[in-house]
Every structure is written in C-alpha cells, then in structure tokens.
C-alpha cells in the first residue's frame, strides 16, 4: 500500500532487544530456582501432555501470534 512505509530506527530496535533480553534472563532465573514459585521443585510438563492453566494461556497466545504472522507474511503485509 502506498504511504504505509514503516520508519525503523536503530534506537527503537535496541530497546526491543533489551526487553527480549530481560524476558530471557527472567525465564533462566525461574528455571534455575529449585522448589520455587509453588511448583514443588518440578518445572516441567507431565508426560501425559497435561498443561497448567498458565501454560495453556501462553501456548494459546503463542499459537495465535504464529498464525497471525504467517497470514500477514503470506499476504505481504509486513506492518
């Protein structure tokens, strides 16, 4: 579409990188903490494929984001 160019600044992408790094570090910290966060030391999903409510929510949001990104890329909508 004409006029829908995206302005991409290096400062903005660096801010996104810092945010992603914070998420990465928080997840690493939570996985290193044995017995923390009310899980009884078990931080993995059961073998039967049962997910906790937060796990289901995260997986649902991730699947929706993947679906929307694929549809946008296939339609050449990069914004």
Buried (B, 14 or more C-beta within 10 A) or exposed (E): EEEEEEEEEEEEEEEEEEEEEEEEEEEEEEEEEEEEEEEEEEBEEEEEEEEEEEEEEEEEEEEEEEEEEEEEEEEEEEE
